[in-house]
Amino acid sequence: MNSEDNITKNNISEEKKKKLKYVKIYDALYLKIINGEFQPGSQLPNEPELAKMMGVSRMTLRQALSLLKEDGLIDNARGKGTFIIDEKSNVSFEQPFTGHPVYNWCSVIPTKTELEFRIEPPSESIIRSLQQKTPVVVITDRWYKNEDRVFAYSLSFIPIDTITKYNLDLKDNSGFLNFIQKTIYEKSESTRINIRFSGAGNFTAQKYTLSEKGHFLMIQETLLNDKKLPLIVTKHYIPVDTTNINFTLNKLSM
């Protein structure tokens, strides 16, 4: 990939290491859903009640709900409320290696990539996404720039097994970035893709505003090994007005 990489230090501040409040609420609601406290087809309490139940502001709750909707766990019925969705109804598709979505499906060409990462124990939602238990996960943030404009963002979850299998040196920032931007695509056997509209891009990207309009395509990309286990799971946020998706659907899986 022809880009000049601008890589930040991986010594994230103590404040950065702490989970954002809306992520904690997302995790708490996620557990309530998968543990059956909120059953598929049931309606969530209204926003004021749910915010009071979770002990957060309505803004924080809305951010958490936006992520749950993005992940296909809830949906809004206008004039009726928010309902739990059966995960089995979500649609994704698998296809051979296609390369990085931001480079392939975005009308703006990245000239710089800013990287930060941290190592944390995985939440239940991350474990389910990775389809495997892992003691720690490497969480990476990547902001894509054209000149000084930040126009797309990727959030990746990498099981520690992927790091050890490919003998990655996390102190080698350039090598690590090259691996997750390019090499890992070549190592994967297939790619599982799920595409949704999202309003979460700006607050998920944290450091930068990606789009004043706030409308994004969220491309959840899972790169699989030969045993169909994820090597990495990434959410790519691309503003709708800069997307240029063109691909052939090879296999549809429900």
Rosetta silent file (secondary structure, phi, psi, omega in degrees, C-alpha in Angstrom):
SEQUENCE: MNSEDNITKNNISEEKKKKLKYVKIYDALYLKIINGEFQPGSQLPNEPELAKMMGVSRMTLRQALSLLKEDGLIDNARGKGTFIIDEKSNVSFEQPFTGHPVYNWCSVIPTKTELEFRIEPPSESIIRSLQQKTPVVVITDRWYKNEDRVFAYSLSFIPIDTITKYNLDLKDNSGFLNFIQKTIYEKSESTRINIRFSGAGNFTAQKYTLSEKGHFLMIQETLLNDKKLPLIVTKHYIPVDTTNINFTLNKLSM
SCORE:     score description
SCORE:     0.000 S_00000001
   1 L     0.000  127.153 -175.658    0.000    0.000    0.000 S_00000001
   2 L   -84.712   83.846  178.605    1.438    3.276   -1.118 S_00000001
   3 L  -143.333  150.523  173.610    1.047    5.367    1.981 S_00000001
   4 E   -91.748  120.473 -173.177    3.257    7.295    4.329 S_00000001
   5 E   -93.712  126.811  176.940    2.624    5.940    7.787 S_00000001
   6 E  -109.524  107.707 -169.383    2.496    8.291   10.736 S_00000001
   7 E  -113.742  127.065  178.560    2.672    6.129   13.864 S_00000001
   8 L   -84.930  165.734  175.445    2.172    7.357   17.390 S_00000001
   9 L   -64.045  149.289  179.338    3.811    5.909   20.478 S_00000001
  10 L   -91.294    4.203  174.948    2.021    2.912   21.934 S_00000001
  11 L   -78.716   84.706 -179.104    2.419    4.230   25.500 S_00000001
  12 L   -72.046  141.796 -179.072   -1.241    5.173   25.824 S_00000001
  13 L   -62.222  161.913  179.923   -2.041    7.498   28.732 S_00000001
  14 H   -60.084  -38.171  179.036   -3.719    6.141   31.841 S_00000001
  15 H   -63.589  -39.760  179.966   -6.908    7.950   30.851 S_00000001
  16 H   -66.102  -32.858 -177.646   -6.784    6.307   27.417 S_00000001
  17 H   -69.198  -26.725 -179.592   -6.344    2.887   28.975 S_00000001
  18 L   -72.508  138.153  178.371   -9.591    3.210   30.881 S_00000001
  19 L   -64.350  137.993  174.850  -12.609    1.952   29.015 S_00000001
  20 L   -64.134  148.327 -173.772  -14.884    4.691   27.801 S_00000001
  21 H   -59.381  -41.166 -177.869  -18.136    4.816   29.741 S_00000001
  22 H   -66.493  -28.334  176.831  -20.333    4.025   26.733 S_00000001
  23 H   -69.030  -39.571  177.492  -18.216    0.918   26.037 S_00000001
  24 H   -63.249  -39.976  178.882  -18.812   -0.283   29.603 S_00000001
  25 H   -69.160  -39.692  174.308  -22.552    0.242   29.151 S_00000001
  26 H   -55.685  -49.687 -178.933  -22.421   -1.556   25.811 S_00000001
  27 H   -60.103  -41.526 -178.598  -20.678   -4.510   27.507 S_00000001
  28 H   -65.936  -44.282  179.109  -23.226   -4.564   30.347 S_00000001
  29 H   -69.041  -35.980  177.352  -26.222   -4.492   27.981 S_00000001
  30 H   -58.369  -45.828  179.889  -24.555   -7.051   25.714 S_00000001
  31 H   -63.861  -38.895  178.393  -24.290   -9.478   28.638 S_00000001
  32 H   -62.599  -34.634 -179.429  -27.937   -8.896   29.550 S_00000001
  33 H   -73.728  -49.878 -175.618  -28.902   -9.781   25.974 S_00000001
  34 H   -73.840  -21.759  176.809  -26.777  -12.903   25.531 S_00000001
  35 L   -86.339   -1.031  173.935  -27.631  -14.148   29.037 S_00000001
  36 L    87.790    5.697  177.143  -31.326  -13.921   28.196 S_00000001
  37 L   -65.394  -36.756  170.187  -32.300  -11.101   30.537 S_00000001
  38 L  -111.594  111.772 -174.841  -33.536   -9.350   27.405 S_00000001
  39 L   -83.148  150.379  173.574  -35.045  -11.991   25.109 S_00000001
  40 L   -53.060  132.720 -179.259  -35.094  -11.816   21.272 S_00000001
  41 L    91.059  -14.810 -179.825  -38.199   -9.945   20.200 S_00000001
  42 L   -80.830  161.075 -178.148  -38.622   -8.224   23.560 S_00000001
  43 E  -100.016  135.648  174.147  -38.653   -4.460   23.937 S_00000001
  44 L   -71.735  154.198  171.603  -36.029   -2.557   25.889 S_00000001
  45 L   -57.849  157.261  179.172  -37.183   -0.057   28.522 S_00000001
  46 L   -66.228  166.731 -172.404  -37.497    3.474   27.168 S_00000001
  47 H   -56.285  -48.682  179.643  -34.401    5.694   27.216 S_00000001
  48 H   -59.098  -42.457 -179.504  -35.055    7.551   30.495 S_00000001
  49 H   -66.464  -44.122 -177.349  -35.789    4.290   32.327 S_00000001
  50 H   -68.526  -38.464  177.773  -32.824    2.428   30.817 S_00000001
  51 H   -62.888  -41.788  178.129  -30.424    5.329   31.477 S_00000001
  52 H   -65.393  -41.401  179.702  -31.556    5.407   35.119 S_00000001
  53 H   -61.224  -38.853 -176.441  -31.209    1.603   35.359 S_00000001
  54 H   -90.362   -8.450  177.492  -27.642    1.741   33.996 S_00000001
  55 L    71.532   36.270 -178.874  -26.681    4.854   35.980 S_00000001
  56 L  -135.299  170.857  176.015  -25.595    6.956   32.994 S_00000001
  57 L   -74.009  162.484  177.964  -26.720    9.968   31.000 S_00000001
  58 H   -65.825  -31.527  177.584  -29.027    9.521   28.022 S_00000001
  59 H   -63.338  -46.732  178.517  -26.184   10.614   25.718 S_00000001
  60 H   -62.287  -42.321  178.446  -23.920    7.820   27.010 S_00000001
  61 H   -61.039  -43.869 -178.976  -26.787    5.347   26.719 S_00000001
  62 H   -61.714  -36.598  177.419  -27.497    6.414   23.127 S_00000001
  63 H   -64.999  -42.836  178.059  -23.866    5.814   22.198 S_00000001
  64 H   -64.062  -42.275  179.402  -24.001    2.314   23.689 S_00000001
  65 H   -65.189  -34.934  177.546  -27.306    1.604   21.928 S_00000001
  66 H   -61.077  -40.459  178.298  -25.820    2.828   18.657 S_00000001
  67 H   -69.095  -38.859  177.809  -23.079    0.182   18.958 S_00000001
  68 H   -63.988  -39.263  177.056  -25.601   -2.538   19.827 S_00000001
  69 H   -66.253  -42.352  178.746  -27.624   -1.615   16.745 S_00000001
  70 H   -59.045  -35.288 -179.157  -24.455   -1.577   14.660 S_00000001
  71 L   -87.412    6.754  174.719  -23.682   -5.107   15.857 S_00000001
  72 L    74.380   26.108 -178.477  -27.123   -6.324   14.873 S_00000001
  73 L  -100.247  -24.777  178.008  -28.351   -6.925   18.436 S_00000001
  74 E  -137.809  164.782  173.332  -31.132   -4.332   18.577 S_00000001
  75 E  -150.173  156.947 -179.084  -33.247   -2.324   16.172 S_00000001
  76 E  -102.288  132.107  171.614  -35.584    0.652   16.394 S_00000001
  77 E  -107.261  113.927 -173.534  -39.221    0.510   15.344 S_00000001
  78 L   -55.800  127.895  178.540  -40.359    4.068   14.753 S_00000001
  79 L    80.238   -3.502 -177.998  -43.010    5.100   17.224 S_00000001
  80 L  -117.549  -39.489  179.854  -42.791    1.787   19.074 S_00000001
  81 E   134.557 -163.478 -177.165  -39.363    1.548   20.704 S_00000001
  82 E  -110.656  131.705 -173.716  -36.180   -0.533   20.637 S_00000001
  83 E  -123.649  150.682  177.327  -36.338   -4.302   20.281 S_00000001
  84 E   -79.444  135.346  179.686  -33.872   -7.189   20.693 S_00000001
  85 L  -102.972  143.202  172.553  -32.958   -8.978   17.457 S_00000001
  86 L   -71.924  121.474 -178.323  -32.218  -12.679   17.149 S_00000001
  87 H   -55.880  -27.157 -177.923  -28.514  -12.856   16.174 S_00000001
  88 H   -66.550  -16.920 -179.332  -29.335  -15.722   13.781 S_00000001
  89 H   -83.224   -8.195  179.870  -31.173  -13.242   11.570 S_00000001
  90 L   -74.719  141.336 -176.737  -27.972  -11.304   10.834 S_00000001
  91 L  -111.127  134.130  172.504  -26.518  -11.800    7.376 S_00000001
  92 E  -138.225  170.127  175.391  -22.838  -11.922    6.449 S_00000001
  93 E  -139.296  154.928 -179.059  -20.907  -13.329    3.543 S_00000001
  94 E  -113.698  143.330  176.822  -17.562  -15.008    3.064 S_00000001
  95 E  -153.554  163.999  177.680  -15.185  -14.528    0.184 S_00000001
  96 L   -64.915  175.054 -179.558  -11.502  -15.025   -0.667 S_00000001
  97 L   -49.194  129.156  177.151   -8.868  -12.373    0.087 S_00000001
  98 L  -124.285  -16.496 -178.707   -9.873   -8.963   -1.258 S_00000001
  99 L    97.655  176.364 -171.217   -7.589   -6.573    0.619 S_00000001
 100 L   -66.950  124.141 -177.188   -8.110   -3.666    2.964 S_00000001
 101 H   -59.258  -37.815 -178.435  -11.613   -2.084    2.721 S_00000001
 102 H   -64.575  -35.040  179.185  -10.443    1.497    3.312 S_00000001
 103 H   -80.626  -32.752 -175.302   -8.050    1.214    0.371 S_00000001
 104 H   -89.936  -30.481 -169.242  -10.395   -0.794   -1.841 S_00000001
 105 L  -120.426   19.608  179.851  -13.819    0.675   -1.077 S_00000001
 106 E  -122.861  138.296 -177.511  -13.141    4.340   -0.331 S_00000001
 107 L   -77.824  -12.614  177.419  -13.016    7.139   -2.904 S_00000001
 108 L  -101.389  136.963 -177.670  -10.325    8.979   -0.894 S_00000001
 109 L   -93.755  124.311  177.097   -6.776    7.601   -0.972 S_00000001
 110 L   -67.779  134.607  173.027   -4.947    7.382    2.392 S_00000001
 111 L  -110.496  -18.932  177.286   -1.551    9.074    2.428 S_00000001
 112 E  -142.309  148.636  173.988   -0.927    8.621    6.161 S_00000001
 113 E  -128.765  124.027  178.014   -2.105    6.174    8.813 S_00000001
 114 E  -100.271  129.704 -173.699   -1.991    7.052   12.496 S_00000001
 115 E  -122.123  136.859  165.485   -1.842    4.045   14.832 S_00000001
 116 E  -136.061  151.404  174.774   -2.371    3.480   18.537 S_00000001
 117 E  -148.785  161.378  178.124   -2.833    0.199   20.342 S_00000001
 118 E  -146.912  159.071 -179.014   -3.333   -1.217   23.795 S_00000001
 119 E  -115.437  124.538 -175.819   -3.394   -4.677   25.376 S_00000001
 120 E  -141.755  158.150  166.326   -6.395   -5.629   27.522 S_00000001
 121 L   -64.422  141.887 -177.120   -8.326   -8.660   28.762 S_00000001
 122 L   -77.835  147.341  171.555  -11.159   -9.182   26.253 S_00000001
 123 L   -77.839  170.081  178.584  -14.785   -8.429   27.026 S_00000001
 124 H   -61.924  -37.689 -179.614  -17.455  -11.081   26.409 S_00000001
 125 H   -65.801  -37.278  178.172  -18.472   -9.359   23.176 S_00000001
 126 H   -68.893  -41.052  177.990  -14.882   -9.450   21.884 S_00000001
 127 H   -59.204  -43.242  179.315  -14.534  -13.136   22.810 S_00000001
 128 H   -66.443  -37.135  177.393  -17.705  -13.923   20.867 S_00000001
 129 H   -64.807  -39.759 -178.706  -16.462  -11.930   17.873 S_00000001
 130 H   -81.466  -11.848  178.092  -13.132  -13.787   17.933 S_00000001
 131 L    58.232   30.198 -179.555  -14.907  -17.145   18.459 S_00000001
 132 L  -164.303  151.568  174.546  -12.203  -18.204   20.880 S_00000001
 133 L   -84.448  138.662  179.537  -11.029  -17.537   24.407 S_00000001
 134 L  -144.685  136.124 -176.720   -7.869  -15.516   24.673 S_00000001
 135 L   -63.489  -36.574  177.278   -6.190  -14.182   27.846 S_00000001
 136 L  -142.614  159.618  178.494   -5.527  -10.792   26.260 S_00000001
 137 E  -131.502  143.371  175.224   -6.375   -9.003   23.061 S_00000001
 138 E   -93.498  116.391 -179.695   -4.481   -6.284   21.194 S_00000001
 139 E  -101.432  121.601 -176.720   -6.919   -3.449   20.420 S_00000001
 140 E  -117.234  139.848  172.008   -5.747   -1.143   17.665 S_00000001
 141 E  -110.334  134.268  175.318   -7.038    2.240   16.513 S_00000001
 142 E  -133.396  128.158  177.739   -6.147    3.460   13.031 S_00000001
 143 E  -113.122  127.753 -176.128   -7.016    6.864   11.594 S_00000001
 144 E  -100.921  131.890 -174.940   -6.606    7.326    7.847 S_00000001
 145 E  -122.926  146.182  166.614   -5.553   10.711    6.521 S_00000001
 146 E  -121.474  112.802 -167.298   -5.335   12.406    3.155 S_00000001
 147 L    59.413 -121.371 -179.753   -3.038   15.370    3.659 S_00000001
 148 L  -102.456    3.798 -177.563   -4.279   16.656    7.063 S_00000001
 149 E   -90.858  125.839  173.963   -7.853   15.428    6.697 S_00000001
 150 E   -90.448  122.516 -172.278   -8.911   12.340    8.691 S_00000001
 151 E  -125.420   -6.973  178.414  -11.567   10.577    6.635 S_00000001
 152 E  -156.047  162.061 -174.985  -11.832    6.970    7.886 S_00000001
 153 E  -146.939  142.623  175.522  -11.177    4.902   11.001 S_00000001
 154 E  -128.114  138.299  176.272  -10.567    1.238   11.834 S_00000001
 155 E  -122.363  118.375 -175.120  -10.874   -0.514   15.195 S_00000001
 156 E  -117.117  148.099  173.728   -9.287   -3.987   15.362 S_00000001
 157 E  -120.821  120.963 -175.091   -9.292   -6.820   17.891 S_00000001
 158 E  -122.491  118.270  177.730   -6.376   -9.222   17.610 S_00000001
 159 E   -65.734  149.351 -177.500   -6.121  -12.373   19.759 S_00000001
 160 H   -61.899  -25.064  177.566   -2.715  -12.874   21.356 S_00000001
 161 H   -61.323  -35.808  177.302   -2.409  -16.161   19.430 S_00000001
 162 H   -65.513  -40.367  179.754   -2.146  -14.183   16.189 S_00000001
 163 H   -62.807  -45.655 -177.558    0.649  -12.073   17.675 S_00000001
 164 H   -73.643  -37.783 -178.600    2.628  -15.128   18.824 S_00000001
 165 H   -58.770  -40.652 -177.153    1.935  -17.227   15.717 S_00000001
 166 L  -101.015   11.794  173.831    3.499  -14.632   13.437 S_00000001
 167 L    51.407   49.703 -177.365    6.161  -13.601   15.976 S_00000001
 168 L   -81.684  136.417  175.818    5.116   -9.950   15.876 S_00000001
 169 L   -99.013  106.838 -176.916    7.189   -7.402   17.752 S_00000001
 170 L   -69.276  -12.495  175.417    4.770   -4.816   19.084 S_00000001
 171 L   -80.033  -17.365  177.087    7.694   -2.469   19.686 S_00000001
 172 L   -91.049   85.397 -174.312    8.271   -2.400   15.922 S_00000001
 173 H   -59.874  -42.290 -179.728    5.461   -0.013   15.082 S_00000001
 174 H   -63.931  -43.159  179.942    6.165    0.095   11.332 S_00000001
 175 H   -66.226  -40.487  179.661    6.306   -3.694   11.107 S_00000001
 176 H   -65.133  -44.841  179.218    3.140   -4.123   13.167 S_00000001
 177 H   -62.640  -43.888  179.239    1.234   -1.589   11.074 S_00000001
 178 H   -61.436  -36.797 -179.292    2.391   -3.207    7.836 S_00000001
 179 H   -65.139  -48.010 -175.782    1.253   -6.600    9.132 S_00000001
 180 H   -80.116  -16.320  177.358   -2.308   -5.529    9.998 S_00000001
 181 H   -88.641  -29.203 -171.613   -2.649   -3.321    6.913 S_00000001
 182 H  -137.108  -57.805 -170.475   -1.300   -5.795    4.341 S_00000001
 183 H   -60.679  -40.366 -176.771    0.445   -9.011    5.418 S_00000001
 184 H   -63.211  -27.789  176.118   -2.436  -10.430    7.472 S_00000001
 185 H   -67.547  -36.634  179.531   -4.665  -10.282    4.390 S_00000001
 186 H   -73.418  -27.649  179.902   -2.170  -12.452    2.546 S_00000001
 187 H   -80.611  -23.372 -175.366   -2.002  -14.899    5.470 S_00000001
 188 L   -76.926  152.495  178.807   -5.785  -15.288    5.748 S_00000001
 189 L   -90.031  -31.903  179.072   -7.697  -18.017    3.937 S_00000001
 190 E  -158.879  169.294 -177.234  -10.974  -16.107    3.607 S_00000001
 191 E  -126.758  131.397  173.939  -12.756  -12.957    4.715 S_00000001
 192 E  -104.433  126.645 -174.106  -16.149  -12.664    6.426 S_00000001
 193 E  -120.496  137.650  172.184  -17.847   -9.347    5.749 S_00000001
 194 E  -136.117  126.425 -175.643  -20.862   -7.690    7.347 S_00000001
 195 E  -119.140  130.051  178.089  -21.905   -4.206    6.221 S_00000001
 196 E  -139.854  156.837  168.313  -24.310   -1.897    8.069 S_00000001
 197 E   -76.686  145.712 -176.650  -25.199    1.760    8.221 S_00000001
 198 E  -144.940  147.254  171.539  -23.922    3.354   11.426 S_00000001
 199 L  -109.422   11.806 -172.160  -24.117    6.637   13.289 S_00000001
 200 L   -96.375   -1.883 -172.219  -21.280    5.665   15.641 S_00000001
 201 H   -57.948  -44.886 -175.011  -18.255    6.592   13.543 S_00000001
 202 H   -67.561  -46.140 -177.752  -17.453    9.984   15.041 S_00000001
 203 H   -78.416  -24.638  175.062  -17.605    9.056   18.729 S_00000001
 204 H   -69.693  -37.541  179.794  -15.961    5.648   18.135 S_00000001
 205 H   -70.191  -16.970  171.108  -13.055    7.367   16.376 S_00000001
 206 L    61.794  -70.617 -170.073  -12.615    9.503   19.538 S_00000001
 207 L   -74.615  -26.718 -172.106   -9.722   11.761   18.525 S_00000001
 208 L  -134.229  151.079  170.204  -11.103   13.043   15.230 S_00000001
 209 L   -90.542  119.294 -176.600  -14.388   13.938   13.582 S_00000001
 210 L   -82.115  -35.567 -177.040  -14.606   11.841   10.430 S_00000001
 211 L  -152.896  133.356  177.330  -17.725   13.436    8.956 S_00000001
 212 L   -69.021  -25.161 -178.963  -19.902   16.389    9.907 S_00000001
 213 L   -76.700  -29.740  175.865  -22.916   14.511    8.521 S_00000001
 214 L    76.480   18.553  179.201  -22.387   11.567   10.884 S_00000001
 215 L  -111.639  125.530 -173.663  -23.537    8.876    8.438 S_00000001
 216 E  -132.349  155.673  159.278  -21.224    5.913    7.930 S_00000001
 217 E   -94.369  128.842  173.646  -20.906    2.482    6.455 S_00000001
 218 E  -104.312  114.907 -179.907  -19.535    0.174    9.118 S_00000001
 219 E  -103.670  105.508  176.488  -17.738   -2.738    7.466 S_00000001
 220 E   -88.803  119.669 -172.206  -17.081   -5.488    9.984 S_00000001
 221 E  -120.145  125.054  177.123  -14.331   -7.625    8.547 S_00000001
 222 E  -117.926  116.796  177.263  -13.159  -10.936    9.996 S_00000001
 223 E   -90.992  125.419 -171.313  -10.028  -12.487    8.491 S_00000001
 224 E  -108.429  146.077  174.034  -10.111  -16.270    8.943 S_00000001
 225 L   -87.371 -172.023 -176.208   -7.379  -18.897    9.082 S_00000001
 226 L   -69.309  -12.425  177.098   -7.579  -22.366    7.508 S_00000001
 227 L  -100.362   11.573 -179.863   -9.622  -23.594   10.500 S_00000001
 228 L    65.416   24.901  174.731  -12.184  -20.789   10.023 S_00000001
 229 L  -100.819  142.293 -177.554  -11.031  -19.063   13.222 S_00000001
 230 E   -67.110  132.005  168.916  -10.505  -15.287   13.213 S_00000001
 231 E   -84.539  -32.061 -178.476   -6.977  -13.946   12.957 S_00000001
 232 E  -162.545  144.391  173.439   -8.315  -10.425   13.443 S_00000001
 233 E  -121.428  129.411 -175.640  -11.715   -8.725   13.627 S_00000001
 234 E  -133.383  138.133  169.034  -11.970   -5.127   12.438 S_00000001
 235 E  -104.786  119.228  177.128  -14.678   -2.518   12.238 S_00000001
 236 E  -104.106  128.423  179.225  -13.978   -0.026    9.456 S_00000001
 237 E  -110.075  116.653 -179.978  -15.904    3.260    9.525 S_00000001
 238 E  -125.696  122.894  177.838  -16.164    5.062    6.186 S_00000001
 239 E   -53.761  139.109 -175.154  -18.393    8.137    5.713 S_00000001
 240 H   -55.388  -38.017 -175.816  -21.207    7.291    3.299 S_00000001
 241 H   -75.960   -1.948  176.117  -20.270   10.110    0.922 S_00000001
 242 H  -118.334   10.231  179.294  -16.744    8.705    0.441 S_00000001
 243 E   -83.747  148.039  178.787  -17.616    5.025   -0.073 S_00000001
 244 L  -147.147   68.865 -173.601  -17.018    3.328   -3.387 S_00000001
 245 L   -86.557  127.268  178.093  -17.902   -0.347   -2.828 S_00000001
 246 L  -148.845  104.871 -179.253  -17.602   -2.669   -5.816 S_00000001
 247 L  -149.972  165.389  178.642  -17.165   -6.401   -5.259 S_00000001
 248 L  -103.326  128.383  179.521  -18.513   -9.756   -6.372 S_00000001
 249 L   -81.619  117.573 -176.873  -20.519  -11.773   -3.864 S_00000001
 250 L   -96.042  -36.159 -175.232  -19.191  -15.333   -3.901 S_00000001
 251 E  -151.751  131.252  178.530  -20.983  -17.004   -1.015 S_00000001
 252 E  -108.084  128.149  178.369  -23.836  -16.008    1.234 S_00000001
 253 E  -123.696  137.539  179.517  -24.052  -17.492    4.708 S_00000001
 254 L   -97.856    0.000    0.000  -26.868  -16.955    7.179 S_00000001
